[in-house]
Amino acid sequence: MNDTIPHRLTTLGHPQRLELFRLLMRRYPDRLPAGEIGAALGLKPSTLSAYLSALSQAGLITQTRAGTSLLYAIAMEEVRETFDVLLNDCCRGRPDICPPAPLSEGDIAMTDRKYSVLFICTGNSARSILAETILRDLAGDRFTAYSAGTIPYSELNPFALQVLRDKEHDITPLRAKNISEFQGADAPHLDFVFTVCDLAANETCPPWPGQPISGHWGMPDPVKAQGTEAERALAFQQTYGALRRRIEAFTALPLTSLDRISLQSAVDDIGRN
């Protein structure tokens, strides 16, 4: 084992540097500005700069410039190298002492069945509600759609509900929910989990049972739109259109013919596009 791997492990041994690393892993393949990272983790600029520098020097994250901003992302090739060394050097490649994570039913291949999809945002008042309704009406015969928020209490946004009424969707089943409903022993099995806002994607959530395919489809919050009532309503119309395009692309994927890695890549591409 060369000196690089111990350096990386030492760097990750610091709790807050590890939390920063975990945040960028959750958002991979996104590149995040330092300001968003600092706000998500509650770090002072000087402290954040030191942590980013340490992770960069260890080769665990990359730094790129976009205009006047510096963007940070996981250096995935180097991270995989680190994990490989731990498994092959420390465990001697023995699956009996360092087995991979157990596979769920859907990890080997998707079967021809009805899939469950959860959309998450902070409030479960607009974007996730729109996504739940669009998927239910576009492909309710193939998917069971859910939505939830990360804050304890919320209520449905009236502009979001009006957009759905205008598009002739049934809003009767809708209610604001917390993600805790989907994390207990009696929670429904989930095949896909999508975050549709950056704040929710930046928050730490326990691992989902069964290792569902996850993706980040972040977009601006229409609730924060300013201006006249017509201008605010337009923001919700635009959000609806963007979500519908992504969900149409998702429902068009040949799920039963894609392996897990290919399916994850396709989900990521939808979020980027």
C-alpha positions in Angstrom: 0.0 0.0 0.0 1.5 3.3 -1.0 1.4 6.5 1.1 -1.6 7.9 -0.8 -4.2 5.6 0.7 -3.2 6.2 4.4 -3.2 9.9 3.6 -6.8 9.7 2.2 -8.0 7.6 5.2 -6.4 10.1 7.6 -8.1 12.9 5.8 -11.5 11.2 6.1 -10.9 10.4 9.7 -11.9 14.0 10.6 -15.7 14.0 11.3 -16.5 17.3 9.4 -14.3 16.5 6.5 -16.0 13.1 6.3 -19.4 14.8 6.3 -18.3 17.1 3.5 -17.1 14.1 1.5 -20.5 12.3 2.2 -22.4 15.4 0.9 -20.5 15.4 -2.4 -21.0 11.7 -2.7 -24.7 12.2 -2.3 -24.7 14.9 -5.0 -22.4 13.0 -7.4 -22.0 13.7 -10.3 -23.0 17.3 -9.5 -20.4 20.0 -9.0 -21.2 22.2 -6.1 -20.1 25.8 -5.3 -18.4 26.4 -2.0 -21.2 28.6 -0.8 -23.8 25.8 -1.1 -21.5 23.3 0.6 -20.9 25.7 3.5 -24.6 26.6 3.9 -25.5 22.9 3.9 -23.0 22.0 6.5 -23.1 25.2 8.6 -19.3 25.9 8.1 -17.5 29.2 8.2 -15.7 30.1 5.0 -12.3 29.8 6.5 -13.1 26.4 7.9 -14.7 25.2 4.7 -11.7 26.3 2.7 -9.4 24.3 4.9 -11.5 21.2 4.6 -11.8 21.5 0.8 -8.1 22.0 0.5 -7.4 18.9 2.6 -9.8 16.7 0.5 -8.3 18.1 -2.7 -4.7 17.4 -1.6 -5.7 13.9 -0.7 -7.1 13.4 -4.3 -10.6 12.7 -3.1 -12.4 15.7 -4.7 -11.8 17.9 -7.8 -11.9 21.6 -8.2 -13.0 23.4 -11.4 -13.7 27.0 -12.2 -16.9 28.3 -13.8 -16.6 32.0 -14.3 -15.8 33.5 -10.9 -17.0 30.4 -9.0 -15.1 27.3 -7.8 -17.0 24.1 -8.1 -16.3 20.9 -6.2 -17.1 17.3 -7.0 -16.0 13.8 -6.0 -12.9 12.4 -7.7 -14.7 9.1 -8.3 -11.8 7.2 -9.9 -9.6 7.9 -7.0 -12.3 7.1 -4.5 -12.9 3.7 -6.2 -9.1 3.1 -6.1 -9.2 3.7 -2.3 -12.0 1.2 -1.8 -10.4 -1.3 -4.0 -7.2 -1.2 -2.0 -9.1 -1.7 1.2 -10.9 -4.7 -0.2 -8.0 -6.3 -2.0 -5.1 -5.4 0.3 -6.7 -5.4 3.8 -9.2 -8.1 3.0 -7.0 -10.0 0.6 -9.9 -10.0 -1.8 -11.7 -12.6 0.4 -15.5 -12.3 0.0 -16.0 -14.4 3.1 -14.5 -11.7 5.4 -15.3 -8.6 3.3 -18.5 -9.4 1.4 -20.1 -6.9 -0.8 -23.4 -5.3 0.4 -26.3 -7.8 0.1 -28.2 -7.5 -3.1 -31.9 -6.7 -3.1 -34.3 -8.3 -5.5 -33.9 -5.5 -8.0 -30.1 -5.3 -8.0 -29.6 -8.1 -10.4 -32.1 -7.0 -13.0 -35.4 -5.2 -13.1 -38.3 -7.5 -13.6 -41.6 -6.9 -15.4 -43.6 -5.6 -12.4 -44.9 -2.4 -10.9 -42.2 -0.1 -9.5 -42.4 2.3 -6.6 -41.0 5.8 -6.9 -40.6 8.4 -4.2 -40.0 12.1 -5.0 -38.4 14.2 -2.2 -38.1 17.9 -1.6 -37.9 19.9 1.6 -41.5 20.9 2.1 -43.4 18.4 -0.1 -45.6 21.4 -1.1 -44.8 21.9 -4.8 -42.1 20.2 -6.8 -42.4 16.7 -5.3 -46.2 17.0 -5.4 -46.1 17.9 -9.1 -43.8 15.0 -9.8 -45.9 12.5 -7.9 -49.0 13.5 -9.8 -47.4 13.6 -13.2 -45.9 10.1 -12.8 -49.2 8.7 -11.5 -51.2 10.0 -14.4 -48.6 9.3 -17.1 -47.8 5.7 -16.1 -49.8 4.7 -13.1 -50.2 1.2 -14.5 -46.5 0.7 -14.3 -45.4 2.9 -11.3 -46.7 3.6 -7.8 -45.8 7.3 -7.2 -45.2 8.8 -3.8 -43.8 12.1 -2.5 -42.5 13.4 0.8 -40.7 16.3 2.4 -37.8 16.5 4.8 -39.3 19.1 7.2 -41.8 17.9 9.8 -44.8 20.0 8.8 -45.9 21.5 5.5 -49.0 22.2 3.4 -49.7 22.0 -0.3 -48.9 25.1 -2.2 -52.0 26.6 -3.8 -50.2 27.6 -7.0 -49.0 24.0 -7.4 -52.5 22.7 -6.9 -53.9 25.2 -9.5 -51.4 24.1 -12.1 -52.5 20.5 -11.6 -56.2 21.4 -11.8 -55.5 23.4 -15.0 -53.8 20.3 -16.5 -56.9 18.2 -15.4 -55.0 16.1 -12.9 -56.8 14.5 -10.0 -55.5 16.2 -6.8 -57.8 14.2 -4.4 -55.0 11.8 -3.3 -52.5 14.5 -2.5 -51.3 15.5 1.0 -48.1 16.8 2.5 -46.0 13.9 4.0 -42.7 13.5 5.8 -40.0 11.1 4.7 -40.4 9.3 8.1 -43.5 7.6 6.6 -41.2 5.8 4.1 -38.4 4.8 6.5 -40.1 2.6 9.1 -40.6 -1.2 9.2 -44.0 -0.9 7.6 -42.9 1.5 4.9 -43.5 0.5 1.2 -40.6 -1.0 -0.7 -39.0 1.6 -3.0 -37.4 1.0 -6.3 -36.4 4.6 -7.1 -35.8 7.7 -4.9 -35.5 11.1 -6.6 -34.7 14.4 -4.9 -36.1 17.4 -6.8 -34.5 20.1 -4.8 -30.9 20.8 -3.8 -31.7 21.3 -0.1 -33.2 17.9 0.3 -30.3 16.3 -1.7 -27.8 18.0 0.7 -29.4 16.6 3.8 -28.3 13.4 5.5 -30.8 10.6 5.3 -30.5 7.0 6.5 -29.8 4.4 3.8 -33.0 3.3 2.1 -33.9 -0.3 2.7 -33.3 -2.4 -0.4 -30.9 0.0 -2.0 -33.2 1.7 -4.5 -31.9 3.5 -7.5 -31.5 7.1 -6.5 -31.1 10.3 -8.5 -31.0 14.1 -8.1 -33.3 16.0 -10.4 -32.9 19.4 -8.7 -34.6 22.5 -10.1 -35.3 26.1 -8.8 -38.1 26.4 -6.2 -41.1 28.1 -7.8 -42.4 28.9 -4.3 -39.6 31.5 -4.1 -40.6 33.2 -7.4 -41.2 37.0 -7.1 -43.5 39.4 -9.0 -47.1 39.5 -9.9 -49.5 36.6 -9.3 -49.3 35.8 -13.0 -45.5 35.8 -12.9 -45.5 33.5 -9.9 -48.0 31.2 -11.6 -45.7 31.1 -14.6 -42.9 29.8 -12.5 -45.0 26.9 -11.4 -46.0 26.2 -15.0 -42.3 26.1 -16.0 -41.5 23.7 -13.1 -44.4 21.5 -14.2 -43.1 21.4 -17.7 -39.5 20.6 -16.7 -40.6 17.8 -14.4 -42.9 16.3 -17.0 -40.1 16.2 -19.6 -37.9 14.3 -17.1 -40.6 11.9 -16.1 -41.5 11.2 -19.7 -37.8 10.3 -20.3 -37.8 8.2 -17.2 -40.9 6.2 -18.1 -39.5 5.6 -21.6 -36.4 3.8 -20.2 -36.3 0.0 -21.0 -36.1 -0.9 -17.3 -36.1 -4.7 -17.8 -33.2 -4.6 -20.2 -30.9 -2.4 -18.2 -28.5 -3.6 -15.5 -28.2 -1.5 -12.3 -25.2 0.5 -13.4 -26.7 1.4 -16.8 -30.0 2.3 -15.2 -28.2 4.5 -12.6 -26.3 6.2 -15.4 -29.6 6.8 -17.3 -31.2 8.3 -14.3 -28.3 10.6 -13.7 -28.4 11.7 -17.4 -32.0 12.7 -17.0 -31.2 14.9 -14.0 -28.3 16.6 -15.9 -30.4 17.3 -19.0 
